[in-house]
């Protein structure tokens, strides 16, 4: 990330976006979008480091003020600061980094975020899983009321264990990736509306290395073999490697889609961005993600774009 000293106008944008980020984080309906203002600040001003330090400091100040007002216990606040600050840094690196392709920054940032997230919930397991257990109990109650036969086979404890299993086998990685992706798309849309410029060439120029298809095959074989011989650690590693490969081909599929739409007007691209964000939150998300991933895999054998696009950043 470049160290650019912001002008007064840029500094005002950074401060406002940092405050909005912390506000969104602590507002129920907007909490999943708390990184988007930081993405906009970096795109609009080009000041990555100032945006990071501004957001991190404002968040720390808010946490301690909130702790003092509510007379809360400080246990765990250090882990929360570490977790949020890491996500701030990784997301801003995705937006403002220049030393590595955007998609690879996405993957490395998602891996780092997932590791910190799993460490965070393991240190605060009682609190996190208490909330998760309440959600599962509510879901389980609805299962009992609607399908009693299914409720006899599935208990709240098995659902909780299933969630834990999914999280360490790629679920945390996917969750952090889509958190970053959704917030980046919203930031890109905001830049498209306010600044009348787009950042989508980065994705249209992304090509997955052909060797990834072999890594995908090896990871899939690793999952099957490790499950057959009940080797938990190799299975977890294989699942996460498989998840990374799927993300790469998903990005390639999305790059093909954006390439096909790249000649359209910026207002239409704005609509497409909105549809992508909505589809991720809709029941169609699995279908959309699967279709884009298969499209990305297909390009290994049937190129939809010229490889000359790789000269772009």
N, C-alpha and C positions, 0 to 999 in steps of 0.2 A: 504494500500500500504506500502511496506517495504521501510525503509530508508537505502539504501546501498550506500556507498561512492564509486564512480566509479574510476577505474584506468585510466591512461592517454589515453589508447586506447579506452576505453568505453566512456570517456568524449568527445573524438573527434567524436565518432559515434553519441552521443547525440547532440552535437552542430551542426554537419552537418545535421542531421535529423530535428532538430528544424528550421534551416535556410530553408531547403527544404520545410517544412510544411508551413511556412509563404510565401515562394515564390509561392508554389502551390495555396495557398489561394487567391493570387492576380494575378493569371494567368487564364484567362477565361476557357480554355479547361480542365485544371487540378484542378480547384477550388474545385470540389466535392471530390477530393482525398487527401485533405490537411492533414487529420488525419493519413493516412497510414504510413508516415515516423515516426511519434511518436510511433505508434504501433510496428513498426520494432525495434525502439530504445529500447523500454521496453523489448521486447522479446529477443533481442540480448544481452542486458547488464544486465537486471534484476533491473535496477535503475528507479523506477517509479517517485519518488519525484524530482530527479534531472532533469528528462526529462520534467516534468510538469513546473517547475520553469524556465528552460531554454527556453521552447517554449513560455511561458507567457511573460517573460521579453523581448525576441526578438520581439514578436508581438507588445508589447506596444511601444518599441523603434521605430519600423517601422512605426506605426501609427502616432506618433508625428513627426517623420522626414518627412513623406509624407504630413502631415498637414502643416508643416512649408514651405516645398518646393512649395506646391500648394496654399499657402496663404488661406487655407480653414477655414471654421467656425468650432469651437470646439464643438458646440452643438451636442450632440448625441454620441460623442466619448467615453464618460464614459459608455453608454449603450452598445456600440459595444465591448468595452474591457470586460465588464461583460459577454456578450453573448459568445464571442470567448473563454474567459478564462474558463467559465463553461463547454463548450464543450470539451476543452482540458482536464480538470480535469476528467470529466465523462468518456471520452474515455480511458484515461490512467488508470482509476480505473477499467474499464471493462477488460483491458489487464492485469494489474498487481495486481489487488485485489485478495486476498486469503480467505477472511473471509465469502464469500457468493458464491453460485453457479454462474457460468458464466452467465447462462440465466437470473437469477434474477438480476444480476448486469446490464445486458443489459436492462431489463425492467425498473428498477429504474432510470438508467442513461437516458433512453429515455424519461421517464416522466419528470425528472428534466430539460432536454434539451428542451422539448416541452413547458414547463411552461415558461422558460426564453425566448424562441423564441417568444411565443405569447405576453409576456410582452414587449419584444424588439420591435415588430412591432406595438404594440398598442401605445408605446411612440413615435415611429417614423412613425406613420401611414401615414402621408402625403407622405413621401419619398418612403416607401415600396409599398404602394398601387398605387402610381404614376407610378412606374416601372411595377407593376402588371397590371395596367390598360392599359399601352402601349402594353404589350404583348397580352392582351385580345382584344384590338382594332385591332391588326394585325390579330389575329385569327378570329375575327368577320368579318373583311374585306374579308378574304378567304371564309368564310361561305356565305357571300352575293354574291360573284362572282360565287360560285359553286351551291348553293342551295338557291334560293330566297325565296321559301316557308318556309324553316326552319328559315331563317333570319328574317322573319316577326314575328315568334313566339318567337324567342330568341334574346334578345338585349344584348349589351355589359354590361349594368348595371346588368342584371339578371345573366350573367356569373360571374361578379365580386362578386355579393352577394353569388352565389353558391360556389365560391372558399373560401370566408370567412366562410360560413357555414361548409364546409368540413374540414377546418383547425381546428376549435374548436371542431369538433365532431370526433376526431381521426386522422384527416389528418396530423396535426403537429406531433403527436406522431409517426405515421407510417413513416413520412419523416425522423425524427431524428433517428428512429430505423434503417432504411435502410442505412442512412448515416453512422452510426456506423458499421453496419454489412458489408457493402461493403468495408469500409476502413480496417476492421479487416481481411476480406478475402484476401485483397491485401497484408497486412502485413504478414499474415500466408504464403501466396505464396512466398513472398520475403524470409522469413526465410527458407522455404522449398528449395528454389533454392540456397541460399547463405550458410546456416548452415546445410543443408541436414537433417533437423528434422521437425517434424510436431506437431501441437498443437490440432489436431482434436479429440483426445480422450475425451476432455471436452464436446464436442457436442454429440458424440456417447453414452456417459454415461448419457445423460439428459433424465429424465422421467417426464412428466407432472403429478402433483398430480391428482388422480382420481376425486377429488372434483371440479376441474376446469371445468369439463363438466357441473356441476350444476350451477356454476357461469356463464358460457357461456349461458345456458338456461335462467337463471334469467335476465342476461343483455339484451338478445334478447327480453324477455317479457317486460322488463322495457322500451326498445325503443318503442315497439308497444303501450304500455299503455300510456306513456308520450306523444307520438305523438297524440294519440286518444283524450287525455284531454288537449292538447296544453300546456304542462308544459315544458318550455324550459330548465331550469337548470337540472331537473332530466333526461331529454333526453340527454343533453350533457354528463352528468356523465355516463349514461347507454351506450352511444356510445363509450366512452373511455374505460369503463370496458370491453365491447365487443371486442374492439381492442386489449386490453392486453391479453384476452383469446385466440384470434386468433393468436397472436404472439407466445404464449406459445405452442399451438398445431402446429404452423408452425415450431418452433424449434424442437419439438418432431419428426415431419415428416422429417426434415432435418437430425436429429440424426439417424433415421432409414436408410436414404439413405447413410449417411457416414458409418454406421455400415456395410451395405452390401458391401461397397467399401473398407473397412478398410484393407482387406487382399491384396489389389493390391499394386503395386509399388508406390513409392513416386512421380515418374514422371507422372503416370496416375492420381494420386490424384491432382497433379498440374493442369492437363488438366481439371479435374472436377471442381476445384475451378474457373478456367477461364470461363468455360461454365456457371457456376452459376452466376458469375458477369455479363457476357454478356446477359444472359437471363433476368436479372433484368432490364437492359436497353432496352430490345427488346419488341416488341408488344406481345410476348408470356409470359410476366412477370405475368399477371393476371392468366393465365392457370397454370403456374408452381407453383405460390404461392397457388392457390386454391387446386391443386393436393397434394402438400406437407402438407397443413393444413388438408385436408381430410384423408391423410395417418396417420397423427398424431392423429386425433380423433379416427380412426379405431383401433389404438393400445390399446385404453381403453378396448375394448372387445376382440381383437385378438392380443396378444403379439407377436411381431416380434423378440424381443431381450430378453435375460435373465435378470431378475431383479438384478442379481449379479453385473451387471455393475454399479449399483448405489454406489458401494464402491469406485469408482474412484472420483476424485475431481470435 
